[in-house]
């Protein structure tokens, strides 16, 4: 609809329209419905990919180059960042603690990366592997202590953006940021 009704194809016109009108629809309730298969991730990313290709002067660039030029993070990156923000809010008590205390089990081992490590539940079937509480554990546990122990949500967001800055425009965020499970932690995992 935007591309049909707006004749101007400059970035200063189209990007704010995309960010204000399209992206909120795409990102609504991300922690709940986050896609797990590459084909679904690519379908969602395709919306932004097609939109950025319509901006004048950018159609011959690759998708990552267009994102850098427009300073738009990939949608996959934004979903992962949103998951980390929700995890921070839950762990640091921003939400009502009576409803969120059973979501995570903290790891009592003080390890190198951070003091707020979480246990990753072991799932017998694939349908539970991509639930919010399971999919965020590797990313959260890999963050340094100065990020997860930030004194406020804004400090957390800023330090997370600096830490993950090199991934902001990456198309295959999950593949580039794959974190392998620690074999010692694997023994102490819970069963779903």
trRosetta pair geometry for C-beta under 8 A, 3 or more apart (Angstrom, degrees):
i j d omega theta_ij theta_ji phi_ij phi_ji
1 4 5.7 -60 -145 37 27 112
1 5 6.1 -1 167 1 65 116
2 5 6.5 -76 -143 47 22 92
2 6 5.6 -9 175 7 67 120
2 14 7.2 115 145 -136 125 80
2 17 5.2 143 -147 145 139 134
2 18 7.3 -174 90 -73 170 66
2 21 6.7 145 -69 80 130 143
2 22 7.2 -78 -8 -48 143 117
3 6 6.7 -56 -112 49 22 91
3 14 8.0 37 -89 -126 76 119
3 51 7.5 -144 -55 -124 121 72
3 54 5.6 -49 -120 176 129 166
6 13 6.5 174 173 149 134 122
6 14 7.0 160 104 -90 146 79
6 17 6.9 -118 -35 -47 163 173
8 13 4.4 60 105 35 125 172
8 14 7.5 -153 107 -42 84 86
9 13 7.5 -66 -74 63 2 124
9 14 6.6 13 -153 -37 42 134
9 54 6.4 -118 -144 149 108 79
9 55 6.0 163 168 -140 81 37
9 56 4.1 101 108 -32 111 99
10 13 5.0 83 65 11 83 102
10 14 6.9 171 81 1 38 95
10 55 7.1 44 -169 -158 16 88
10 56 6.1 -35 -84 38 50 113
11 14 6.2 -68 -129 50 29 95
11 15 5.1 24 -179 -20 72 119
11 55 5.2 52 -80 -163 73 137
11 58 7.5 85 -71 -26 110 136
11 69 7.9 -121 -96 129 155 98
11 70 5.7 -153 -147 -113 127 95
12 15 7.0 -29 -104 33 17 107
12 16 7.4 13 179 -5 45 109
13 16 7.3 -83 -173 38 19 98
13 17 6.8 7 151 -10 60 118
14 17 5.6 -65 -151 41 36 113
14 18 6.1 35 156 -21 72 107
14 51 7.2 176 165 173 119 94
14 54 7.1 -167 -147 95 161 102
14 55 5.5 -150 60 -94 146 96
15 18 5.7 -54 -145 36 31 111
15 19 6.1 27 159 -15 67 109
15 55 7.5 28 -51 -95 86 142
15 70 5.6 -177 -101 -165 134 115
15 72 6.8 -142 -142 -63 110 121
16 19 5.7 -55 -138 42 32 109
16 20 5.8 18 165 -9 67 116
17 20 6.1 -64 -137 47 23 102
17 21 5.5 -19 179 18 64 120
17 22 7.5 52 133 -7 69 101
18 21 6.9 -70 -118 52 15 83
18 22 4.9 -37 -152 37 59 122
18 23 6.2 69 149 -28 71 98
18 48 7.4 101 179 -122 134 77
18 51 5.4 117 -111 160 135 148
18 72 8.0 -10 101 -115 134 146
19 22 7.7 1 -34 49 12 82
19 23 5.4 -11 -136 16 38 137
19 72 7.7 -140 -76 -115 104 106
20 23 7.6 54 2 37 13 99
20 24 7.4 -8 -180 -10 29 115
21 24 7.3 -79 -167 29 11 103
21 25 7.6 -1 153 -9 51 112
22 25 6.1 -68 -164 35 37 109
22 26 6.3 27 151 -15 73 111
22 47 6.9 -170 169 155 125 122
22 51 7.0 174 82 -86 170 159
23 26 5.5 -57 -143 40 38 111
23 27 5.8 14 165 -3 73 116
23 48 7.7 49 -91 -86 92 110
23 75 7.7 -157 -133 -104 92 101
24 27 6.1 -68 -135 51 26 97
24 28 6.5 55 159 -60 63 87
25 28 6.0 -25 -152 -16 29 116
26 44 6.3 127 -163 -164 110 99
26 47 6.1 -165 -95 74 138 153
26 48 7.8 51 -122 -45 180 98
26 75 6.4 -65 138 -135 135 137
27 30 5.3 -25 -167 -51 70 117
27 75 7.3 -145 -75 -150 95 96
27 78 6.5 -62 -107 126 132 128
27 79 7.3 -154 -128 -82 90 76
27 82 7.2 163 -168 -54 114 161
29 32 4.5 -31 166 36 103 118
29 33 5.7 62 110 6 101 104
30 33 6.9 -85 -131 55 25 75
30 34 5.5 53 178 -73 70 90
30 78 7.9 -124 -105 121 165 86
30 79 5.0 -155 -168 -128 131 84
30 82 5.0 55 80 98 144 150
30 83 7.3 -108 124 -56 111 77
31 34 6.6 -14 -132 -26 18 113
31 82 6.8 -131 -53 130 84 104
31 83 6.0 136 -103 -104 84 70
31 86 5.1 22 -78 -11 143 175
31 132 4.8 40 179 -112 90 135
32 132 7.1 -36 -87 -48 36 125
34 79 5.5 130 -125 -176 109 129
34 83 7.1 13 -68 -69 159 119
34 130 7.4 -143 89 166 97 104
34 132 7.3 112 19 -89 124 77
34 135 7.1 -147 89 80 139 161
35 40 3.6 -150 -161 114 140 122
35 41 5.1 -167 92 -64 123 64
35 43 7.9 160 -99 50 173 101
35 44 6.4 -178 5 -10 140 133
36 40 7.2 38 46 53 42 132
36 129 7.8 103 -148 94 152 94
36 130 4.0 -52 -87 -121 141 160
36 135 7.6 -129 -104 -96 102 140
37 40 4.8 83 66 10 89 103
37 41 7.0 -158 94 -7 43 88
38 41 5.5 -55 -144 39 34 114
38 42 6.1 35 157 -20 67 107
39 42 5.8 -54 -146 38 28 111
39 43 6.5 34 152 -24 61 104
40 43 5.5 -47 -146 30 35 115
40 44 6.7 31 156 -14 64 102
41 44 6.1 -59 -155 37 30 106
41 45 6.2 26 151 -15 66 112
41 76 5.8 46 -168 -94 114 115
41 174 7.6 -92 -113 3 168 129
42 45 5.5 -57 -140 43 33 111
42 46 6.1 50 153 -39 65 100
43 46 5.5 -44 -152 16 29 121
44 47 6.3 -39 -173 10 41 111
44 75 5.7 -132 131 110 104 148
45 48 6.0 -59 -165 42 49 104
45 49 5.9 53 140 -27 76 111
45 74 6.5 -2 -128 -169 113 99
45 75 5.3 -162 -98 42 68 115
45 76 6.2 -15 -77 -30 120 100
45 171 6.7 96 -175 -153 155 86
46 49 5.1 -54 -139 39 36 119
46 50 6.1 36 162 -19 69 102
47 50 6.4 -57 -151 35 23 104
47 51 6.4 20 152 -17 59 112
47 75 7.7 52 58 -39 101 157
48 51 5.5 -58 -145 39 33 114
48 52 6.1 28 161 -16 69 107
48 72 7.0 -168 -170 141 126 138
48 74 7.4 161 85 -143 151 54
48 75 5.6 172 -6 -33 142 114
49 52 6.3 -59 -147 38 24 103
49 53 6.5 26 154 -23 60 109
49 63 5.1 -31 -126 -120 98 126
50 53 5.6 -57 -150 32 32 115
50 54 6.9 34 154 -24 63 104
51 54 6.0 -58 -162 26 33 112
51 55 7.8 41 145 -30 61 94
52 55 5.8 -36 -163 8 47 116
52 58 6.3 -79 162 121 81 141
52 63 7.1 104 75 -140 135 69
52 66 4.4 117 149 147 130 137
52 67 6.9 -39 -123 -68 170 61
52 70 6.3 -125 -131 -2 114 154
52 72 7.0 -147 -87 50 130 148
53 58 6.9 -138 -127 106 31 94
53 59 5.2 69 -174 -120 73 73
53 63 8.0 -43 -62 -97 96 76
53 66 7.1 -65 -74 -95 53 167
54 59 7.4 51 -88 -83 17 103
55 58 4.7 21 82 31 99 127
55 59 7.6 -179 65 -50 54 73
55 66 7.5 138 48 -156 122 114
55 70 7.2 115 37 -81 171 130
56 59 7.8 -29 -131 -17 29 102
58 61 5.2 -54 -165 28 66 118
58 66 4.8 91 177 -119 123 100
58 69 6.3 -171 -113 79 118 149
58 70 7.5 14 -107 -45 161 109
61 65 4.0 -122 176 95 113 124
61 66 5.0 146 93 -58 119 79
61 69 6.8 48 110 -7 174 141
62 65 4.6 92 55 8 77 106
62 66 7.1 -141 94 -7 39 87
63 66 5.7 -54 -150 34 32 112
63 67 6.5 33 152 -20 65 104
63 171 6.1 68 95 -82 128 129
64 67 5.6 -51 -148 34 34 113
64 68 6.5 35 153 -18 65 104
64 169 5.2 102 -156 143 80 107
64 170 7.0 11 -117 -110 119 34
64 171 6.0 -94 -67 -32 98 102
65 68 5.7 -53 -149 36 33 111
65 69 6.3 33 153 -19 65 108
66 69 5.7 -56 -146 38 31 112
66 70 6.1 10 161 -2 67 113
66 72 8.0 -20 127 45 78 115
67 70 6.2 -68 -141 50 26 97
67 71 7.9 90 164 -90 56 4
67 72 5.0 -103 -143 72 72 82
67 73 7.0 65 -175 -126 120 14
67 74 6.1 -18 -125 -63 160 72
67 169 4.2 156 106 -143 125 101
68 71 7.3 21 -172 -76 30 45
68 169 5.1 3 -64 -106 78 168
72 169 7.9 88 82 -111 55 88
73 77 4.6 -107 170 83 111 130
73 78 5.4 132 99 -55 119 90
73 81 7.6 14 138 -3 161 144
73 168 4.7 -88 -113 -175 98 81
73 169 6.5 -114 -128 -78 51 51
74 77 4.5 97 61 4 85 103
74 78 7.1 -152 95 -5 46 86
74 168 7.5 148 11 154 80 42
74 169 6.1 109 -28 -157 94 32
74 170 6.2 -89 7 75 143 41
74 171 5.7 -179 -114 -101 152 42
74 173 6.4 -170 80 -43 132 115
75 78 5.5 -52 -147 37 37 114
75 79 6.5 41 152 -22 66 100
76 79 5.8 -50 -151 31 32 111
76 80 6.7 28 153 -14 63 104
76 170 7.7 -77 79 97 119 76
76 171 7.1 82 26 -174 136 35
76 172 7.5 -16 94 -126 167 18
76 173 4.3 -179 122 15 114 123
76 174 6.9 -96 179 -20 126 87
77 80 5.9 -58 -151 39 33 108
77 81 6.1 31 153 -18 68 109
77 164 7.5 158 -157 148 105 126
77 167 5.9 164 -115 131 116 90
77 168 5.7 112 177 -146 164 35
77 169 7.5 -33 -17 -56 155 15
77 170 6.6 114 -64 52 117 78
77 173 5.0 174 -74 -88 66 145
78 81 5.6 -53 -141 40 32 113
78 82 6.1 37 155 -22 64 106
79 82 5.6 -54 -147 37 30 113
79 83 6.5 35 152 -22 63 102
80 83 5.6 -49 -152 31 33 115
80 84 6.7 32 151 -17 63 103
80 139 6.4 -162 -167 -124 104 164
80 164 7.9 -169 108 -157 121 159
80 173 5.7 -143 -9 140 144 142
80 174 7.6 180 -73 -74 130 72
80 177 7.4 88 -159 62 164 157
81 84 5.8 -54 -153 35 34 110
81 85 6.5 35 150 -20 66 104
81 160 6.6 132 -139 134 89 129
81 161 7.6 40 -132 -83 132 74
81 164 7.1 -162 -87 77 97 154
82 85 5.6 -51 -146 35 35 112
82 86 6.4 35 155 -17 66 104
83 86 5.8 -55 -149 37 31 110
83 87 6.3 32 152 -20 64 107
83 132 6.9 -166 -134 -149 101 86
83 135 7.2 -78 -149 101 154 103
83 136 4.8 -159 161 -98 118 114
83 139 7.1 75 98 68 123 147
84 87 5.5 -52 -147 36 33 114
84 88 6.4 38 153 -22 64 102
84 136 7.0 169 -79 -153 53 113
84 139 6.3 -100 -77 127 103 122
84 140 6.6 167 -120 -87 80 78
84 143 7.4 115 -143 -57 126 146
84 160 5.9 155 118 -142 145 150
85 88 5.7 -50 -150 33 32 113
85 89 6.5 32 152 -19 63 105
85 153 7.3 62 -154 -161 91 101
85 156 7.3 134 -116 114 68 121
85 157 6.5 26 -101 -89 110 93
85 160 7.8 -139 -67 42 77 166
86 89 5.6 -54 -150 36 33 113
86 90 6.4 31 154 -18 66 106
86 132 7.5 -56 106 -171 143 130
86 136 7.9 -116 75 -93 101 161
87 90 5.8 -56 -147 37 32 109
87 91 6.1 22 160 -12 67 111
87 104 7.9 84 -147 -61 90 147
87 136 5.2 -175 -66 154 136 149
87 140 5.3 -112 148 -93 161 132
88 91 6.1 -61 -141 42 26 104
88 92 5.8 -2 169 6 65 118
88 94 7.7 42 116 -5 72 129
88 148 7.2 -151 -105 -139 90 60
88 150 7.5 -7 -149 47 134 110
88 153 6.6 135 118 -120 129 76
88 156 5.0 112 -151 174 161 161
89 92 6.5 -69 -133 52 20 93
89 94 3.8 -67 -156 47 81 132
89 95 5.8 73 144 -21 101 95
89 153 6.9 27 -82 -106 84 120
90 94 7.4 -54 -52 42 25 89
90 95 5.9 -13 -102 29 59 123
90 100 4.7 -149 -147 -177 93 138
90 103 6.0 -56 -177 66 144 147
90 104 6.9 117 124 -4 127 123
91 104 6.9 -24 -86 49 89 154
91 116 5.9 76 178 -176 147 135
91 148 7.6 -21 94 -171 155 97
92 153 7.9 -170 74 -73 146 80
93 97 5.6 -15 -128 -71 91 107
94 153 6.9 53 -85 -68 146 126
95 99 6.8 -82 144 69 114 105
95 100 5.0 92 89 -26 123 145
96 99 5.1 53 88 18 104 104
96 100 6.8 136 81 0 56 100
97 100 6.1 -79 -134 53 35 93
97 101 5.5 51 173 -53 78 101
98 101 6.9 -26 -128 0 18 112
100 103 5.2 -33 -165 0 64 124
103 133 5.3 -153 -180 -97 83 126
104 118 5.0 -65 -164 -134 118 121
104 119 7.6 147 -176 42 72 76
104 133 6.3 -160 -78 -146 71 105
105 118 6.8 109 71 -163 51 74
105 119 4.4 -21 85 34 104 122
105 121 7.8 100 23 -63 118 89
105 190 6.2 97 27 -26 152 139
106 116 6.7 -73 -133 -158 112 57
106 117 6.9 105 -166 80 70 54
106 118 6.1 -64 -112 -105 45 56
106 119 7.3 79 129 -10 6 86
107 111 7.7 -6 115 -4 133 115
107 117 3.9 -41 49 102 123 105
107 118 6.1 136 -13 -166 95 3
107 119 5.3 139 -70 -59 85 70
107 141 7.7 44 13 -113 142 118
107 185 6.9 -30 -124 -131 145 111
107 188 7.6 104 -130 103 96 132
109 117 6.9 -34 70 60 81 143
109 185 7.7 -134 43 -95 144 87
110 115 5.8 -7 -127 -118 89 81
111 114 7.7 10 71 48 85 39
111 117 6.1 45 29 -40 114 151
111 182 7.9 -98 -136 -69 160 173
113 117 7.3 97 71 -79 102 106
113 141 6.4 91 78 162 143 60
113 142 6.0 -98 -153 -149 160 27
113 143 6.7 110 163 75 114 33
113 144 5.9 -109 -166 -102 71 43
113 145 6.9 160 146 -41 43 74
114 117 6.1 146 80 -57 82 73
114 141 7.0 -153 43 -150 106 42
114 143 5.8 14 -33 88 144 75
114 144 6.2 135 -67 171 95 20
114 145 4.3 161 -119 -84 68 60
114 147 7.4 -73 -92 58 135 84
114 148 4.5 61 -162 32 150 140
114 149 7.2 -178 -155 -23 103 95
115 145 5.7 52 -3 -124 86 111
115 148 7.6 -172 49 90 65 123
115 149 6.7 35 45 -61 107 126
116 140 7.8 -80 109 163 98 107
116 145 8.0 131 11 -127 85 69
116 148 4.7 -150 46 147 125 132
116 149 6.8 164 -15 -66 120 79
117 140 7.8 140 -134 118 46 94
117 141 4.9 52 -136 -123 87 95
118 136 7.9 28 57 101 153 89
118 137 5.0 -121 88 -128 114 90
118 140 5.8 28 15 93 121 135
118 141 6.2 -119 39 -63 75 98
119 137 7.4 -51 108 -138 25 138
119 185 7.5 -173 -128 -174 63 103
119 188 6.8 -102 -124 119 113 92
119 189 6.0 155 -178 -126 96 56
119 190 5.7 79 134 -6 134 100
120 134 6.5 81 -159 -147 82 67
120 137 4.0 159 -90 110 94 161
120 138 7.0 32 -85 -51 142 73
120 141 7.8 -73 -44 -18 107 143
120 181 6.8 -107 49 -119 152 117
120 185 7.2 67 24 140 101 121
120 189 5.6 -36 79 -125 70 116
121 128 7.7 -63 104 141 123 122
121 133 7.2 37 10 119 121 107
121 134 5.9 -77 52 -97 96 97
121 189 6.3 135 -137 176 21 95
121 190 4.4 -43 -115 77 79 96
121 191 6.7 92 -170 -155 87 4
121 192 4.9 96 145 -64 126 80
122 186 7.9 78 -79 -162 118 71
122 189 4.4 100 -35 118 97 126
122 190 6.5 -172 18 87 75 38
122 191 5.1 -32 69 -102 96 58
122 192 6.7 -134 90 -7 43 81
123 126 7.3 109 119 -99 125 19
123 128 4.2 -167 -138 83 131 107
123 129 4.8 -150 57 -72 151 70
123 134 6.5 7 -37 -122 129 155
123 191 7.8 138 -91 -162 25 54
123 192 4.2 16 -109 10 71 139
124 128 7.8 44 43 36 61 128
124 191 6.8 39 -40 -169 97 100
124 192 6.4 -138 8 61 77 95
125 128 6.0 85 72 10 82 95
125 129 7.8 -131 106 -24 48 92
125 192 7.8 -103 37 84 75 129
126 129 5.3 -44 -154 8 49 123
126 130 7.9 20 169 -7 72 97
128 131 5.5 -24 -165 -12 60 118
128 134 6.5 109 147 -24 75 155
128 192 4.5 149 124 167 158 163
129 134 5.7 -138 -166 127 34 149
129 135 7.5 82 144 -70 60 82
130 134 6.7 -96 -88 78 7 116
130 135 5.3 35 -151 -63 53 123
131 134 4.9 77 59 14 82 105
131 135 6.8 -178 76 -9 34 93
132 135 6.4 -64 -133 38 22 101
132 136 6.3 10 175 -13 61 116
133 136 7.0 -58 -137 34 20 104
133 137 7.6 40 161 -48 52 99
134 137 6.4 -44 -163 -4 33 115
134 192 7.6 -17 -77 -76 133 130
135 138 8.0 -56 179 24 39 96
136 139 5.7 -70 -161 50 54 107
136 140 5.3 50 148 -24 88 113
137 140 5.8 -61 -141 41 26 108
137 141 5.9 19 165 -15 66 113
138 141 6.1 -59 -140 41 25 106
138 142 6.3 22 160 -20 61 112
138 179 4.3 167 172 70 109 116
138 181 6.9 -85 -99 -79 108 70
139 142 6.0 -64 -150 35 27 110
139 143 7.2 38 152 -36 61 97
139 177 7.0 35 -106 142 97 127
139 179 6.8 166 -76 10 44 136
140 143 6.0 -47 -163 9 36 114
140 148 7.1 87 -172 -102 81 126
141 179 7.5 172 74 132 96 152
142 179 4.8 -120 -59 -109 141 155
143 147 4.6 -99 172 77 114 132
143 148 5.2 124 100 -45 122 101
143 160 7.3 -30 -129 -109 131 88
143 163 6.9 72 -136 134 85 164
144 147 5.4 94 65 6 74 101
144 148 7.5 -168 94 3 37 91
144 163 7.0 -159 20 -117 105 140
145 148 6.2 -66 -139 47 34 97
145 149 5.5 5 172 5 73 121
146 149 6.6 -62 -123 54 21 95
146 150 7.2 58 158 -72 54 74
146 159 6.4 -134 123 -168 92 152
147 150 6.1 -19 -167 -37 32 107
147 156 6.5 88 -177 -142 67 68
147 159 4.7 -162 -109 117 80 121
147 160 5.7 104 -157 -74 123 70
147 163 5.9 -28 -78 -24 144 154
148 156 7.8 52 -114 -128 24 107
150 153 7.7 116 103 -95 122 15
150 155 4.1 -175 -175 103 117 104
150 156 3.9 -176 57 -71 146 72
150 159 5.9 -173 -84 26 131 136
151 155 5.7 41 50 36 73 154
152 155 4.7 96 56 8 80 102
152 156 6.9 -137 98 -6 43 88
153 156 5.4 -53 -150 35 34 116
153 157 6.4 34 153 -20 67 103
154 157 5.7 -49 -146 34 34 111
154 158 6.4 31 156 -16 65 106
155 158 5.9 -56 -146 39 31 109
155 159 6.2 22 160 -11 67 110
156 159 6.3 -63 -144 42 25 102
156 160 6.0 25 158 -20 64 112
157 160 5.8 -58 -144 38 26 111
157 161 6.3 27 157 -20 63 107
158 161 5.8 -55 -149 35 29 111
158 162 6.6 26 153 -16 63 104
159 162 5.6 -51 -148 36 36 111
159 163 6.2 36 153 -20 66 108
160 163 5.6 -57 -144 39 31 111
160 164 6.0 -1 166 10 68 112
161 164 6.5 -67 -132 56 24 88
161 165 6.1 60 156 -75 60 81
161 168 7.6 43 -156 -86 79 118
162 165 5.6 -14 -150 -34 28 119
164 167 4.9 -56 -178 44 85 113
164 168 6.8 119 126 -60 84 71
164 177 7.9 4 -132 -103 105 140
165 168 5.8 -18 -160 -26 41 116
166 170 7.9 37 132 -35 62 119
167 170 4.8 -55 -157 14 62 126
167 173 5.8 86 176 -131 114 88
167 176 6.2 168 -120 101 104 129
167 177 6.0 25 -114 -60 153 119
170 173 5.2 127 92 -83 107 65
170 176 5.2 -65 172 24 157 158
172 175 4.1 -17 152 37 116 116
172 176 5.7 120 98 -21 82 95
173 176 6.0 -67 -144 43 26 105
173 177 5.8 -7 168 8 66 120
174 177 6.4 -75 -137 52 21 91
174 178 6.8 55 156 -72 61 76
175 178 6.0 -11 -153 -36 32 110
181 185 6.4 -125 180 72 89 112
181 186 5.6 87 138 -71 127 101
182 185 4.2 74 74 8 103 109
182 186 7.0 -161 91 -23 54 81
183 186 5.3 -42 -152 16 38 122
183 187 7.7 44 156 -23 60 91
184 187 6.5 -46 -169 18 37 109
184 188 7.8 9 147 4 62 106
185 188 6.1 -75 -161 47 45 98
185 189 6.7 68 145 -57 74 89
186 189 5.8 -29 -156 -14 38 119
